[in-house]
Amino acid sequence: MDSQTPQSSENPTILLGKYELGRRLGTGSFAKVHVARSIETGEVVAVKIIDKKKTAEACMEPRIIREIEAMRRLHHHPNVLKIYEVMATKSKIYLIMELAAGGELFTRIHHYGRLNESAARRYFQQLASALSFCHGDGIAHRDVKPQNLLLDKQDNLKLSDFGLSALSEHRGIDGLLHTACGTPAFTAPEVIAQRGYDGAKADAWSCGVFLFVLLAGYVPFDDSNIMAMYMKIQRRDYRFPSWISKPARSIIFKMIDPNPKTRMSVETVMETKWFQKSLETTELESGESVLESDDGGDGPEKSITAFDLIGILASGLDLSGMFERRKRREVRFTARVSAEGVVEKVKKIGEKLGFRVGKKKEAARARAVGLGKGRTTVVVEAVDVAEGLVVAEVKVSEGKEEEEEEACWSEVIVELEEIVLAWHK
């Protein structure tokens, strides 16, 4: 633990007679995090304060239990954020954790831009080591991204936020995981399918995206529309910036392989020459910056704390952030049919309910069709993201009359239930 003194008021809050609470580090939907000092030893820690009532109402208890269990099992790895103690009252749960005084790696990237290769490799080595340790203990993190990677005072990486992690005892009878979780820009394409996936290989995908972000300063796959984004993933539609070396490109290319069977694992990447290359300490000792900012940037962006993300669904992937700004009614769903199958179903619904059926649009993996009635138009777009799995979006693109819009919307949604695997709002 650290031994600094936290900032505190003249009348500090004493937590269960053991810790003096200091300044707040972050706030989320179900928890807040404070710096705290042990009254007995003077050591400085971080305290995550979880509201029991809010977590119960949101059915978040399993996620809290997973986070505590995973952190306890991984306590001894130097690049995993340590948990020291768990306390509770009738209304609160308190997780006493290691203080990552260096803050979030996410904040550093947003403020200063991409890293040079030596610095990126060092963080990547530490992340891979932590994930390999997790996998060896039967734990898949499933939410690897810069916001969940913290830094200590010595600039060492600390893997945190194990609320979405999957323990080996939570796997299905086939040994695979069957829930979709994570953050879309960093999530492996097979995870959304919920048909069973290798958690370690899913972490490898996220690890590859992470390395790309460190070296490029932005994510490889990004689009305001999730249909377009997943089409890019399937086609490997991304470009490397000119400054990324060939060995680093090779690793990234093999880790963000949309086929999990041929994807490079974390353990395999640790055996590569690029990974094993020693850090150039002379560069760091000379005072040369390990950060490389792009010219003409828009300046620092407001940082997002790791705990702002605590509300991500534990049993389903929240896709809302990946679509264009909502246009009135809009919902997404997954189905175990093809994109063409979704469109044909929608056409039949339209004919059955007396809608005007618009001419369907086609792209490589995407299909779209519109249904019209009166002054309301309902559009359905679908894209194949894996064999036998489609992600589709239903939205009202035009609607002048509220009652008419409501009636059209309800009719279409009810009929689509026959093919829907899961709805994602």
LINQUI-V601159 format. One record per residue. RES is the residue in one letter. SS is DSSP state (H for helix, E for strand, - for the rest). PSI is psi in degrees with one decimal (999 if undefined). OMEGA is omega in degrees with one decimal (none if undefined). Layout:
BEGIN
RES:SS:PSI:OMEGA
RES:SS:PSI:OMEGA
END
This chain:
BEGIN
M:-:158.5:176.7
D:E:164.4:-179.8
S:-:20.9:176.3
Q:-:169.0:177.4
T:-:124.5:179.9
P:-:154.4:175.0
Q:-:129.5:-178.2
S:-:161.9:179.5
S:-:176.8:179.7
E:-:-30.9:177.8
N:-:78.4:-174.7
P:-:151.9:175.3
T:-:128.8:178.9
I:E:123.6:-176.1
L:E:110.7:177.5
L:-:33.3:176.9
G:-:8.9:-173.5
K:-:-30.6:-174.8
Y:E:139.4:175.2
E:E:117.2:-177.2
L:E:137.5:176.4
G:E:-147.5:-174.8
R:E:154.6:178.3
R:E:135.0:179.2
L:E:-32.6:-177.2
G:E:159.1:179.8
T:E:135.8:177.0
G:-:-170.4:-177.2
S:-:-32.0:-173.7
F:-:-5.4:-174.6
A:E:161.3:171.4
K:E:156.3:-175.6
V:E:132.7:179.5
H:E:153.4:163.9
V:E:145.2:178.3
A:E:159.1:178.5
R:E:133.0:177.0
S:E:124.9:179.4
I:-:-34.0:-177.3
E:-:-44.4:-173.6
T:-:-17.5:-177.2
G:-:-0.2:-178.4
E:-:145.1:-177.2
V:E:133.8:-177.0
V:E:178.9:170.7
A:E:139.1:178.8
V:E:120.6:175.7
K:E:116.7:-176.3
I:E:114.1:-174.5
I:E:130.1:179.3
D:E:113.7:-177.1
K:H:-42.9:-176.6
K:H:-44.8:-178.8
K:H:-39.9:-179.6
T:H:-35.2:178.8
A:H:-42.6:-179.8
E:H:-32.2:-178.9
A:-:8.3:-180.0
C:-:42.0:-176.2
M:-:-1.1:-176.9
E:H:-42.5:179.2
P:H:-34.8:179.9
R:H:-41.5:178.6
I:H:-43.6:179.4
I:H:-42.5:179.0
R:H:-41.8:-178.7
E:H:-45.9:-179.1
I:H:-46.3:-177.7
E:H:-43.6:-179.4
A:H:-45.2:-178.7
M:H:-34.6:177.4
R:H:-42.8:-177.5
R:H:-27.0:-176.2
L:-:15.3:-170.8
H:-:-32.1:-169.6
H:-:-3.0:178.7
H:-:132.8:-175.6
P:-:-18.7:-178.6
N:-:17.5:172.7
V:E:128.6:-179.7
L:-:127.9:-174.3
K:-:146.2:171.7
I:E:128.1:-175.3
Y:E:-35.0:-171.8
E:E:150.1:174.6
V:E:125.3:178.5
M:E:162.8:-178.2
A:E:151.7:169.8
T:-:-171.9:-179.9
K:-:-27.7:-174.5
S:-:-14.5:-173.7
K:E:152.1:169.5
I:E:135.1:-178.7
Y:E:118.7:174.8
L:E:115.8:178.9
I:E:114.7:-170.9
M:E:167.0:173.7
E:-:139.1:177.2
L:-:120.5:176.0
A:-:88.3:-171.2
A:-:-18.4:-179.2
G:-:-5.0:178.5
G:E:-159.2:-175.8
E:E:139.1:173.6
L:H:-32.7:177.4
F:H:-45.3:-179.4
T:H:-41.3:-179.3
R:H:-44.0:-179.7
I:H:-40.7:179.9
H:H:-35.6:-178.4
H:H:-39.4:-169.8
Y:H:-11.5:179.6
G:-:-162.6:-175.2
R:-:161.7:177.6
L:E:158.2:171.6
N:-:170.9:-170.4
E:H:-36.4:-179.6
S:H:-45.4:179.7
A:H:-42.2:179.5
A:H:-41.8:-179.5
R:H:-39.9:-179.5
R:H:-48.0:178.3
Y:H:-38.7:179.9
F:H:-40.4:177.6
Q:H:-43.0:-178.6
Q:H:-39.5:177.9
L:H:-45.8:-179.4
A:H:-40.3:178.4
S:H:-43.7:179.6
A:H:-43.5:-179.3
L:H:-39.3:177.8
S:H:-38.3:177.4
F:H:-42.3:177.3
C:H:-49.7:-176.8
H:H:-35.5:178.3
G:H:-23.7:178.6
D:-:14.0:176.6
G:-:24.3:-178.1
I:E:128.7:172.1
A:E:130.0:-176.3
H:-:-51.2:173.8
R:-:5.6:176.5
D:-:47.7:-179.1
V:-:122.0:178.4
K:-:161.0:-175.8
P:H:-33.0:-179.5
Q:H:-24.6:-178.7
N:H:11.1:179.0
L:E:112.7:-176.6
L:E:169.5:-179.6
L:E:139.5:175.0
D:-:-174.6:-177.0
K:-:-26.7:179.3
Q:-:10.0:178.6
D:-:26.6:175.3
N:-:141.7:-177.8
L:E:142.4:177.4
K:E:116.2:178.2
L:E:128.0:-175.7
S:-:-173.6:177.3
D:-:74.1:179.5
F:-:19.0:-177.9
G:-:-24.2:178.9
L:-:3.8:-176.3
S:-:154.7:178.8
A:E:122.1:176.9
L:E:156.7:-176.3
S:H:-31.1:-178.6
E:H:-6.6:178.4
H:H:6.5:179.5
R:-:158.9:178.5
G:-:179.2:-177.9
I:-:-18.0:177.3
D:-:3.5:178.9
G:-:7.8:-177.4
L:-:162.6:177.5
L:E:150.9:-174.4
H:-:24.0:177.6
T:-:148.4:178.0
A:-:120.6:179.3
C:-:173.0:-177.9
G:-:-170.0:-178.1
T:-:126.0:-168.4
P:H:-46.7:-176.2
A:H:-20.4:-178.5
F:H:4.4:-172.1
T:-:133.5:178.9
A:-:143.9:-175.4
P:-:-29.0:-178.1
E:-:-17.3:-176.3
V:H:-40.4:-178.0
I:H:-20.9:-176.5
A:H:-26.6:-179.1
Q:-:29.0:-179.7
R:-:4.0:-176.5
G:-:123.7:-179.3
Y:E:159.4:178.8
D:-:113.4:-177.0
G:H:-36.6:179.6
A:H:-39.3:178.0
K:H:-33.6:176.3
A:H:-39.7:175.4
D:H:-36.4:179.5
A:H:-41.8:176.7
W:H:-51.3:-178.8
S:H:-36.3:179.4
C:H:-40.4:177.7
G:H:-41.5:176.4
V:H:-40.3:179.3
F:H:-45.1:179.6
L:H:-40.3:176.7
F:H:-45.6:-179.0
V:H:-42.6:179.3
L:H:-42.8:-174.9
L:H:-31.0:-176.4
A:H:-31.7:-177.6
G:-:3.6:178.9
Y:-:166.0:-177.4
V:-:149.1:-178.8
P:-:-34.7:-178.6
F:-:118.8:-178.6
D:-:132.7:177.7
D:-:146.5:179.3
S:-:-14.1:179.5
N:-:123.4:-175.3
I:H:-29.8:177.9
M:H:-49.2:-179.0
A:H:-37.4:-178.7
M:H:-45.0:-178.8
Y:H:-25.9:172.3
M:H:-40.2:177.8
K:H:-39.9:179.2
I:H:-47.6:-178.4
Q:H:-34.1:-179.0
R:H:-3.4:-172.3
R:-:45.2:-175.0
D:-:81.3:175.9
Y:-:163.1:-179.9
R:-:142.8:175.8
F:-:136.3:171.3
P:-:152.7:-174.6
S:-:-25.3:-174.6
W:-:-9.2:178.9
I:-:128.5:-175.7
S:-:159.6:-179.9
K:H:-43.3:178.4
P:H:-40.2:178.9
A:H:-39.5:177.4
R:H:-41.7:-178.9
S:H:-43.9:179.8
I:H:-47.4:-179.8
I:H:-45.2:-179.2
F:H:-41.1:-177.8
K:H:-25.7:-179.4
M:H:-30.2:177.4
I:-:47.2:172.4
D:-:122.2:-178.8
P:-:-14.9:176.8
N:-:108.6:-177.1
P:-:-24.4:-178.6
K:-:-32.6:-179.9
T:-:-2.1:-179.7
R:-:139.3:177.4
M:-:132.3:179.9
S:-:165.2:176.9
V:H:-40.8:-178.3
E:H:-35.9:179.0
T:H:-40.1:-179.8
V:H:-29.1:179.6
M:-:-14.3:179.6
E:-:-6.0:-177.4
T:-:155.0:179.7
K:H:-39.4:-179.4
W:H:-42.4:-179.2
F:H:-40.7:-173.7
Q:H:-9.0:-180.0
K:-:134.4:-178.8
S:-:150.5:176.7
L:-:144.8:178.5
E:-:88.8:-176.2
T:H:-28.0:-178.7
T:H:-34.9:179.9
E:H:-40.3:-179.4
L:H:-40.6:-177.2
E:H:-26.0:-178.5
S:-:-9.2:179.5
G:-:2.8:178.0
E:-:133.4:-176.1
S:-:139.5:175.8
V:-:0.2:-179.2
L:E:141.2:179.9
E:-:110.8:-178.3
S:-:143.2:174.3
D:-:141.2:178.4
D:-:148.8:173.8
G:-:23.8:-179.5
G:-:169.8:-178.9
D:-:4.9:-179.5
G:-:176.2:-177.7
P:-:140.9:175.1
E:-:154.9:177.6
K:-:129.0:-177.3
S:-:156.5:177.4
I:-:124.4:-179.9
T:-:154.1:179.8
A:H:-30.2:-173.7
F:H:-6.5:169.6
D:H:-18.0:-175.4
L:H:8.8:-175.1
I:-:-17.6:-178.7
G:-:1.4:177.8
I:-:138.2:-176.5
L:-:133.5:179.7
A:-:-27.1:-175.9
S:-:9.0:178.8
G:-:154.6:-177.6
L:-:121.7:178.4
D:-:109.4:-174.7
L:-:0.7:-168.9
S:H:-34.2:-176.5
G:H:-11.0:-174.5
M:H:0.4:-179.3
F:-:165.5:174.8
E:-:162.2:179.1
R:-:137.9:-173.2
R:-:138.2:175.6
K:-:86.3:-175.9
R:-:-120.5:-175.7
R:-:133.4:-179.0
E:E:135.3:178.9
V:E:154.4:177.7
R:E:156.1:175.5
F:E:159.3:172.3
T:E:149.5:179.9
A:E:149.0:-179.6
R:-:57.1:174.3
V:-:-177.0:176.8
S:-:166.5:175.9
A:H:-39.2:177.4
E:H:-36.9:178.4
G:H:-37.9:177.6
V:H:-46.4:-179.1
V:H:-43.2:179.2
E:H:-38.3:177.6
K:H:-43.3:-179.8
V:H:-39.9:178.0
K:H:-42.3:179.0
K:H:-38.5:177.3
I:H:-44.8:-179.7
G:H:-44.8:179.6
E:H:-38.8:-179.2
K:H:-38.8:-173.6
L:H:3.3:176.2
G:-:25.6:175.9
F:-:156.2:166.3
R:E:128.2:-178.6
V:E:117.4:-178.8
G:-:165.0:178.1
K:-:128.5:-177.0
K:-:149.4:177.8
K:E:146.2:-178.0
E:E:142.2:172.3
A:-:-168.5:-175.8
A:-:-52.2:-178.7
R:-:-1.3:-173.3
A:E:150.7:176.4
R:E:149.9:178.3
A:E:148.9:178.7
V:E:149.0:179.9
G:E:146.8:176.3
L:E:131.3:-179.2
G:E:142.8:174.9
K:E:123.1:-176.6
G:-:-124.2:-179.7
R:-:17.6:-177.7
T:E:137.6:176.3
T:E:125.8:176.0
V:E:125.8:-178.8
V:E:136.0:176.4
V:E:122.3:176.0
E:E:141.5:-179.6
A:E:144.3:178.1
V:E:136.4:176.5
D:E:121.2:179.3
V:E:-16.2:176.8
A:E:166.3:179.7
E:-:121.6:178.8
G:-:14.1:179.4
L:E:134.5:-179.9
V:E:147.0:170.0
V:E:131.1:-176.8
A:E:154.8:178.8
E:E:132.6:176.8
V:E:129.1:179.7
K:E:154.5:173.9
V:E:110.0:-179.3
S:E:-25.3:176.3
E:E:135.0:177.4
G:-:117.1:-176.3
K:-:-32.2:-176.7
E:-:124.1:-175.3
E:H:-46.8:-177.9
E:H:-41.4:178.9
E:H:-42.3:179.1
E:H:-44.6:179.7
E:H:-42.9:-178.4
A:H:-45.6:179.6
C:H:-45.1:-178.9
W:H:-49.8:-177.1
S:H:-41.0:-179.3
E:H:-45.8:-178.0
V:H:-45.2:-177.7
I:H:-44.5:-179.4
V:H:-43.4:-178.8
E:H:-32.1:-179.3
L:H:-18.7:-178.2
E:-:-27.2:-177.3
E:-:-28.5:-177.0
I:-:-8.6:-174.0
V:E:130.0:173.5
L:E:-45.6:178.6
A:E:143.9:175.4
W:E:144.6:177.8
H:E:111.7:-178.3
K:-:999:none
END
